Amino acid sequence: MAASTLVIVQTGCISGAGIKPEASLIDPATVTSGKALNAVVSDAAWPTDSWWRAWQDPQLDMLMKRAVAGSPTLAVVRSRVTAAIWRARERRADELPSVEGTADFGRSRFPRFATPSPPGGTTVWDNSAAVALSYDLDLWGKNRALEEGALSDVQAAVADARFAKVELQVAIARTYTQLALQYALLDIYQSIYEDERHNLEIATARRSAGISGEIDVSQSRTQYQAGLTDILRARLGIAGAQLQLAYLVGEGPGFGDGLTRPALPQDARVALPTSLPAEIIGHRADVVAQRWRVISAAKNVDAAHADFYPNLDLVASASLASVTPFGGFLNFVNSDAVGHNVGLAASLPIFDAGRRRARYGVATSEYDDAILKYNDTVLAAMQSVAQRVTSLQSLKDQQISVDAARLSSIRSYDIAYRGYRGGIADYLDVLVAQRVLLQQERDLAMVRAQRTDEWVLLMKDLGGGAVVNAAYENVTSGDDDAR
């Protein structure tokens, strides 16, 4: 009879009927790789957590080590992991009984005219002490779902911290690449500057010999002075990269002054793991973090769904109390002062103006949002890998082309320079050849730096050696409850 009554009451109460998730998880293995990825040799291993060691640069190794140990950015992310752990412990406490003790001690006088004697007209000790126990039986798993969701948030925070570490390492490697590029540009500018100095000397000598006029000297001097501007700009770039590296590793500006000149790697090989689409979820910490957020959102749906059902708590209390005109302070510590209560406390949602349905709708929408963000992260990861591969292949061809043009421009400049020095060519020929050579030298240095930069970004897009938990269990439990 009791069971039948409960069913009848429940069917007439609040429910989440009609509210259900609309989004579905994407399977990375089903993402089409495309021509860019299919054309790449797929025989590489996933990056290790020290992928930058391919440079064989002890100074870069030192920077990475110091950054992991001293970066304020990583410290902030780690503090979020700690906060998530404490929130999970708080949720765990909701599954356990709670015991609370209270005590009140006071001296009270009962008014003679308001209260008959006794106790009217007397002053007594009004003392009490009690211990109360409450335990949510969690028949529908609401507290368990909230705890599991909080534990998923911990996993997401851990993955976020791992991703932040990879991003920091990538930022250091990219800034280190820029430092090497600025040094290479400085070499180019200084070499051209030295040539311009010789050209100025030649122009001055030709004017003195009556071979050419003042215009050649003026043009030579202009180019010579402009070359100094390029040198100063490159030195500024070096100083800026050094300052940025000091900040990234968590050191003061003076740390960058001690950094020596780095060298770019000779080649950036383009190769991908064979199982790229299917396994990227386990190697990209940002994808893993989003996966855990889907699980957490599913648990929140479970908790919101459980809120539609009756709640049952076990309650118990024991107390000592005494308010009598006889006895002293400890009069309440007596067997006659003992009271107790044991029972069940039940609550049944009947009408709440749509509050529970609204919470359930919010939880379901947030579950959809988590799934859509996860899908977007997976697709963005694949797009980034394809973009890096395409760029690396193009930059490799560009480097070959620019290098050939550079060799040709060196020959042209050499011919123009010797002709001008011998008095059989104009300075304009030298100037044009010199500008072409400068541009080709600069283009080659920048293409090499871009290849290195794209390779670094490819390491990031392949996960940067992240090792994080990418469990799938119970991802669709919220979806099941909604149905």
C-alpha positions as CSV (number, residue, x, y, z in Angstrom):
1,M,0.0,0.0,0.0
2,A,2.8,2.4,0.9
3,A,4.6,1.7,-2.3
4,S,1.5,2.2,-4.4
5,T,0.9,5.5,-2.6
6,L,4.5,6.6,-3.3
7,V,4.1,5.8,-7.0
8,I,0.8,7.7,-7.3
9,V,2.2,10.7,-5.5
10,Q,5.4,10.7,-7.6
11,T,3.6,10.5,-10.9
12,G,1.6,13.6,-10.0
13,C,4.7,15.6,-9.0
14,I,7.4,17.5,-10.9
15,S,9.4,15.7,-13.6
16,G,11.9,16.5,-16.3
17,A,9.8,15.1,-19.2
18,G,10.6,16.8,-22.5
19,I,14.0,18.0,-21.5
20,K,16.9,16.1,-23.1
21,P,20.4,16.7,-24.6
22,E,20.6,17.5,-28.3
23,A,24.4,17.3,-29.0
24,S,26.4,14.2,-29.6
25,L,30.1,13.5,-29.2
26,I,32.3,13.4,-32.3
27,D,34.5,10.3,-32.9
28,P,38.1,11.5,-33.8
29,A,38.6,8.4,-35.8
30,T,35.8,9.5,-38.2
31,V,37.4,12.9,-39.0
32,T,38.5,13.0,-42.6
33,S,42.3,13.6,-42.7
34,G,42.3,15.3,-46.1
35,K,45.0,15.4,-48.8
36,A,47.4,17.5,-46.7
37,L,47.7,14.8,-44.0
38,N,47.4,11.8,-46.3
39,A,50.4,13.0,-48.4
40,V,52.7,13.1,-45.4
41,V,54.9,10.2,-44.4
42,S,53.1,8.6,-41.5
43,D,55.9,6.8,-39.7
44,A,56.8,9.2,-36.8
45,A,56.2,8.6,-33.1
46,W,54.2,11.0,-31.0
47,P,56.3,13.7,-29.5
48,T,58.0,13.0,-26.2
49,D,57.7,15.4,-23.2
50,S,61.2,16.7,-24.1
51,W,60.7,17.2,-27.9
52,W,62.9,20.3,-28.0
53,R,66.0,18.2,-27.3
54,A,66.1,17.5,-31.0
55,W,67.9,20.9,-31.2
56,Q,70.7,19.6,-29.0
57,D,71.0,22.9,-27.3
58,P,72.0,22.8,-23.6
59,Q,70.9,26.4,-23.1
60,L,67.4,25.7,-24.4
61,D,67.3,22.6,-22.0
62,M,68.2,24.9,-19.2
63,L,65.4,27.4,-20.1
64,M,62.8,24.7,-20.2
65,K,63.9,23.3,-16.8
66,R,63.8,26.7,-15.1
67,A,60.5,27.6,-16.7
68,V,58.7,24.5,-15.3
69,A,60.2,25.1,-11.9
70,G,59.7,28.9,-11.6
71,S,57.0,30.1,-14.0
72,P,54.3,32.1,-12.2
73,T,51.8,31.1,-14.9
74,L,52.2,27.4,-14.1
75,A,52.0,28.1,-10.4
76,V,48.6,29.8,-11.0
77,V,47.3,26.8,-13.0
78,R,48.5,24.4,-10.3
79,S,46.6,26.3,-7.7
80,R,43.5,25.7,-9.7
81,V,44.1,22.0,-9.5
82,T,44.4,22.3,-5.7
83,A,41.1,24.2,-5.6
84,A,39.4,21.5,-7.7
85,I,40.7,18.8,-5.3
86,W,39.2,20.6,-2.3
87,R,35.9,21.0,-4.1
88,A,35.8,17.3,-4.8
89,R,36.5,16.6,-1.1
90,E,33.7,18.9,-0.2
91,R,31.4,16.9,-2.4
92,R,32.6,13.7,-0.9
93,A,31.7,14.9,2.5
94,D,28.1,15.2,1.4
95,E,27.9,11.5,1.0
96,L,28.9,10.8,4.6
97,P,26.9,11.4,7.9
98,S,27.4,14.7,9.7
99,V,27.5,15.1,13.4
100,E,27.0,18.5,15.0
101,G,27.3,19.4,18.7
102,T,25.7,22.4,20.3
103,A,25.7,23.8,23.9
104,D,24.1,26.7,25.6
105,F,24.8,27.9,29.1
106,G,23.0,30.9,30.8
107,R,21.7,32.3,34.0
108,S,18.0,33.1,33.9
109,R,15.6,34.9,36.3
110,F,11.9,34.1,36.1
111,P,9.8,37.2,36.9
112,R,7.6,36.7,40.0
113,F,4.6,38.5,38.5
114,A,4.7,36.7,35.2
115,T,5.5,33.2,36.4
116,P,4.0,31.5,39.5
117,S,6.4,30.4,42.2
118,P,8.2,28.2,41.7
119,P,10.1,29.1,39.5
120,G,8.8,32.7,39.5
121,G,11.0,35.0,41.4
122,T,14.0,32.7,41.3
123,T,17.3,32.8,39.3
124,V,18.4,29.5,37.8
125,W,21.0,28.0,35.4
126,D,19.4,27.4,32.0
127,N,21.9,24.9,30.5
128,S,21.7,22.5,27.6
129,A,24.0,20.3,25.4
130,A,23.0,18.3,22.3
131,V,24.5,16.1,19.6
132,A,22.7,15.8,16.3
133,L,23.3,13.3,13.5
134,S,22.0,13.6,9.9
135,Y,22.7,11.4,7.0
136,D,21.3,11.8,3.5
137,L,20.6,8.3,2.3
138,D,21.1,9.5,-1.4
139,L,18.6,7.0,-2.7
140,W,18.8,8.4,-6.2
141,G,22.5,9.0,-6.4
142,K,22.5,12.8,-6.5
143,N,25.4,13.2,-4.1
144,R,27.4,10.5,-5.8
145,A,26.9,12.1,-9.2
146,L,28.0,15.5,-7.8
147,E,31.2,13.9,-6.3
148,E,32.0,12.1,-9.6
149,G,31.4,15.3,-11.5
150,A,33.8,17.1,-9.1
151,L,36.4,14.4,-9.6
152,S,36.1,14.9,-13.3
153,D,36.7,18.6,-12.8
154,V,39.9,17.6,-11.0
155,Q,41.0,15.6,-14.0
156,A,40.1,18.5,-16.3
157,A,42.2,20.9,-14.2
158,V,45.1,18.4,-14.3
159,A,44.8,18.3,-18.1
160,D,44.6,22.1,-18.2
161,A,47.8,22.3,-16.2
162,R,49.5,19.9,-18.5
163,F,48.4,21.9,-21.5
164,A,49.6,25.1,-19.9
165,K,53.0,23.5,-19.5
166,V,53.1,22.5,-23.1
167,E,52.1,26.0,-24.1
168,L,54.8,27.5,-22.0
169,Q,57.4,25.2,-23.5
170,V,56.2,26.1,-27.0
171,A,56.3,29.9,-26.2
172,I,59.9,29.5,-25.0
173,A,60.9,27.5,-28.1
174,R,59.3,30.1,-30.4
175,T,60.9,33.0,-28.6
176,Y,64.2,31.2,-28.8
177,T,63.7,30.8,-32.5
178,Q,63.1,34.6,-32.8
179,L,66.3,35.2,-30.8
180,A,68.3,33.1,-33.3
181,L,66.6,34.9,-36.2
182,Q,67.5,38.3,-34.9
183,Y,71.1,37.2,-34.5
184,A,71.1,35.9,-38.1
185,L,69.6,39.2,-39.4
186,L,72.3,41.1,-37.4
187,D,75.0,39.1,-39.2
188,I,73.4,40.0,-42.6
189,Y,73.0,43.7,-41.8
190,Q,76.5,43.9,-40.5
191,S,77.9,42.2,-43.6
192,I,76.0,44.6,-45.9
193,Y,77.0,47.5,-43.7
194,E,80.6,46.6,-44.2
195,D,80.1,46.4,-48.0
196,E,78.4,49.8,-47.9
197,R,81.4,51.3,-46.1
198,H,83.7,50.0,-48.9
199,N,81.3,51.4,-51.5
200,L,81.4,54.8,-49.8
201,E,85.2,54.6,-49.9
202,I,85.2,53.7,-53.6
203,A,82.7,56.5,-54.4
204,T,84.8,59.0,-52.6
205,A,87.9,57.9,-54.4
206,R,86.1,58.0,-57.8
207,R,84.9,61.5,-57.1
208,S,88.5,62.6,-56.3
209,A,89.7,61.0,-59.5
210,G,87.0,62.7,-61.5
211,I,85.4,59.5,-62.6
212,S,82.0,60.2,-61.0
213,G,80.2,63.0,-59.3
214,E,78.9,64.0,-55.9
215,I,75.7,62.0,-56.4
216,D,77.4,58.7,-56.1
217,V,79.0,59.7,-52.9
218,S,75.7,61.0,-51.5
219,Q,73.9,57.8,-52.4
220,S,76.6,55.7,-50.9
221,R,76.5,57.7,-47.7
222,T,72.7,57.4,-47.5
223,Q,72.9,53.6,-47.9
224,Y,75.7,53.4,-45.3
225,Q,73.7,55.3,-42.7
226,A,70.5,53.4,-43.5
227,G,72.4,50.2,-42.9
228,L,73.1,51.3,-39.3
229,T,69.4,51.6,-38.7
230,D,68.9,47.9,-39.7
231,I,71.7,46.9,-37.3
232,L,70.1,48.8,-34.4
233,R,66.7,47.3,-35.2
234,A,68.2,43.7,-35.1
235,R,69.8,44.5,-31.8
236,L,66.5,45.7,-30.4
237,G,65.0,42.4,-31.5
238,I,67.7,40.5,-29.7
239,A,67.1,42.5,-26.5
240,G,63.3,42.0,-26.8
241,A,63.6,38.2,-27.2
242,Q,66.0,38.0,-24.2
243,L,63.6,40.0,-22.0
244,Q,60.7,37.7,-23.1
245,L,62.7,34.6,-22.3
246,A,63.5,35.9,-18.9
247,Y,59.8,36.6,-18.2
248,L,58.8,33.1,-19.5
249,V,61.1,31.3,-17.2
250,G,60.0,33.4,-14.2
251,E,63.2,35.5,-13.8
252,G,64.0,39.2,-13.8
253,P,65.0,41.2,-16.9
254,G,68.7,40.8,-16.1
255,F,68.5,37.0,-16.6
256,G,68.3,37.5,-20.4
257,D,71.6,39.4,-20.5
258,G,73.4,36.1,-19.9
259,L,71.9,34.2,-22.7
260,T,74.3,33.3,-25.6
261,R,73.5,33.2,-29.2
262,P,71.4,30.2,-30.2
263,A,71.5,28.3,-33.6
264,L,68.5,27.1,-35.5
265,P,68.1,23.4,-36.2
266,Q,69.3,22.4,-39.7
267,D,66.1,20.8,-40.8
268,A,62.5,20.3,-39.7
269,R,61.3,16.9,-40.8
270,V,57.6,16.6,-41.6
271,A,56.3,13.2,-40.4
272,L,53.1,12.3,-38.5
273,P,52.1,9.3,-36.3
274,T,50.2,6.7,-38.2
275,S,47.2,6.7,-35.8
276,L,46.8,10.5,-35.8
277,P,43.0,11.0,-36.0
278,A,42.0,8.1,-33.7
279,E,44.6,8.8,-31.0
280,I,44.8,12.6,-30.9
281,I,42.3,12.6,-28.0
282,G,44.9,10.9,-25.8
283,H,47.8,13.1,-26.7
284,R,46.3,16.6,-26.7
285,A,45.8,17.8,-23.2
286,D,43.2,20.4,-24.2
287,V,41.1,17.7,-25.9
288,V,41.4,15.5,-22.8
289,A,40.4,18.5,-20.6
290,Q,37.3,19.0,-22.7
291,R,36.5,15.3,-22.5
292,W,36.5,15.4,-18.7
293,R,34.3,18.4,-18.8
294,V,31.8,16.5,-20.8
295,I,31.8,13.8,-18.1
296,S,31.4,16.4,-15.4
297,A,28.5,18.0,-17.2
298,A,26.9,14.5,-17.6
299,K,27.1,14.0,-13.8
300,N,25.5,17.4,-13.2
301,V,22.6,16.2,-15.4
302,D,22.4,13.1,-13.2
303,A,22.3,15.2,-10.1
304,A,19.7,17.6,-11.4
305,H,17.5,14.6,-12.5
306,A,17.8,13.0,-9.1
307,D,16.4,16.2,-7.6
308,F,12.9,15.3,-9.0
309,Y,12.6,12.3,-6.6
310,P,11.8,12.2,-2.9
311,N,14.6,12.8,-0.5
312,L,15.1,10.7,2.6
313,D,17.4,11.6,5.5
314,L,18.2,9.7,8.6
315,V,18.2,12.0,11.7
316,A,19.1,11.4,15.3
317,S,19.8,13.5,18.3
318,A,20.7,13.2,22.0
319,S,20.5,16.1,24.4
320,L,20.9,17.2,28.0
321,A,18.8,20.1,29.3
322,S,17.9,21.5,32.6
323,V,15.8,24.6,33.6
324,T,14.8,24.2,37.3
325,P,14.8,26.3,40.4
326,F,16.8,23.7,42.2
327,G,20.4,22.7,41.7
328,G,23.5,24.4,40.3
329,F,25.5,24.7,37.1
330,L,25.9,21.0,36.5
331,N,22.3,20.1,37.2
332,F,21.7,19.4,33.5
333,V,24.3,16.6,33.7
334,N,21.8,14.1,35.0
335,S,19.9,11.1,33.7
336,D,16.6,12.9,34.1
337,A,17.9,15.7,31.8
338,V,18.5,13.2,28.9
339,G,16.4,13.5,25.7
340,H,16.8,11.8,22.4
341,N,15.2,11.5,18.9
342,V,15.7,9.0,16.1
343,G,13.8,9.0,12.9
344,L,13.5,9.7,9.2
345,A,13.0,13.0,7.5
346,A,11.4,12.9,4.0
347,S,10.7,15.6,1.4
348,L,8.7,15.3,-1.8
349,P,8.8,17.9,-4.5
350,I,5.2,18.7,-5.4
351,F,5.2,22.3,-6.7
352,D,8.2,24.7,-7.0
353,A,7.1,27.0,-9.8
354,G,9.4,25.2,-12.3
355,R,12.6,25.7,-10.3
356,R,13.8,22.0,-10.6
357,R,12.9,21.8,-14.3
358,A,14.8,25.0,-14.9
359,R,17.9,23.6,-13.1
360,Y,17.6,20.4,-15.1
361,G,17.3,22.4,-18.3
362,V,20.4,24.4,-17.4
363,A,22.3,21.2,-16.6
364,T,21.2,19.6,-19.9
365,S,22.2,22.7,-21.9
366,E,25.6,22.8,-20.2
367,Y,26.0,19.2,-21.1
368,D,25.3,20.1,-24.8
369,D,27.7,23.0,-24.5
370,A,30.5,20.8,-23.1
371,I,30.0,18.3,-26.0
372,L,30.0,21.0,-28.6
373,K,33.2,22.6,-27.1
374,Y,34.8,19.1,-27.2
375,N,33.8,18.6,-30.8
376,D,35.2,22.0,-31.7
377,T,38.5,21.3,-29.9
378,V,38.9,18.0,-31.8
379,L,38.2,19.6,-35.2
380,A,40.5,22.6,-34.3
381,A,43.3,20.2,-33.3
382,M,43.0,18.4,-36.7
383,Q,42.9,21.6,-38.6
384,S,46.0,22.9,-36.8
385,V,47.9,19.8,-37.6
386,A,46.9,20.0,-41.3
387,Q,47.8,23.7,-41.3
388,R,51.3,23.0,-39.8
389,V,52.0,20.2,-42.3
390,T,50.9,22.4,-45.2
391,S,53.1,25.3,-44.0
392,L,56.1,23.1,-43.5
393,Q,55.9,21.5,-46.9
394,S,55.5,25.0,-48.5
395,L,58.3,26.5,-46.5
396,K,60.6,23.7,-47.5
397,D,60.0,24.5,-51.1
398,Q,60.4,28.2,-50.4
399,Q,63.7,27.7,-48.8
400,I,65.0,25.8,-51.8
401,S,63.8,28.6,-54.1
402,V,65.1,31.4,-52.0
403,D,68.5,29.8,-51.6
404,A,68.8,29.4,-55.3
405,A,67.9,33.1,-55.8
406,R,70.3,34.1,-53.1
407,L,73.2,32.4,-54.8
408,S,72.2,34.1,-58.1
409,S,72.0,37.5,-56.3
410,I,75.5,36.9,-54.8
411,R,77.0,36.5,-58.3
412,S,75.1,39.5,-59.6
413,Y,76.3,41.7,-56.7
414,D,79.9,40.5,-57.1
415,I,79.8,41.4,-60.8
416,A,78.4,44.8,-60.1
417,Y,80.8,45.5,-57.2
418,R,83.9,44.6,-59.2
419,G,82.6,46.6,-62.2
420,Y,82.0,49.6,-60.1
421,R,85.4,49.3,-58.4
422,G,87.0,49.0,-61.8
423,G,85.2,52.0,-63.1
424,I,83.2,50.3,-65.7
425,A,79.8,50.2,-63.9
426,D,77.6,52.8,-62.2
427,Y,76.8,52.9,-58.5
428,L,73.1,52.4,-59.4
429,D,74.0,48.9,-60.6
430,V,75.7,48.2,-57.3
431,L,72.8,49.6,-55.3
432,V,70.2,47.5,-57.1
433,A,72.3,44.3,-56.8
434,Q,72.9,45.0,-53.2
435,R,69.2,45.5,-52.4
436,V,68.3,42.3,-54.1
437,L,71.0,40.4,-52.2
438,L,69.9,41.9,-48.9
439,Q,66.3,40.9,-49.6
440,Q,67.3,37.3,-50.5
441,E,69.6,36.9,-47.4
442,R,66.8,38.2,-45.2
443,D,64.2,36.0,-46.9
444,L,66.3,32.9,-46.4
445,A,66.9,33.6,-42.7
446,M,63.2,34.3,-42.1
447,V,62.1,31.1,-44.1
448,R,64.4,29.0,-42.0
449,A,63.1,30.6,-38.8
450,Q,59.5,30.1,-40.0
451,R,60.2,26.4,-40.7
452,T,61.5,26.0,-37.1
453,D,58.5,27.9,-35.7
454,E,56.0,25.8,-37.6
455,W,57.8,22.6,-36.5
456,V,57.5,23.8,-32.9
457,L,53.8,24.5,-33.4
458,L,53.4,21.0,-34.9
459,M,54.9,19.5,-31.7
460,K,52.2,21.4,-29.8
461,D,49.4,20.3,-32.1
462,L,50.5,16.7,-31.6
463,G,50.3,17.1,-27.9
464,G,53.7,18.1,-26.9
465,G,54.3,14.8,-25.1
466,A,51.3,15.2,-22.8
467,V,50.5,12.1,-20.7
468,V,47.0,12.5,-19.2
469,N,44.1,10.4,-18.4
470,A,41.5,10.3,-21.2
471,A,38.9,7.9,-19.8
472,Y,35.5,7.7,-21.4
473,E,33.5,5.9,-18.8
474,N,30.0,7.2,-18.0
475,V,30.2,10.0,-20.5
476,T,26.6,9.4,-21.7
477,S,25.0,8.8,-18.3
478,G,23.4,12.2,-18.4
479,D,22.0,11.5,-21.8
480,D,20.5,8.2,-20.6
481,D,18.8,9.8,-17.6
482,A,17.3,12.5,-19.8
483,R,15.7,9.9,-22.0
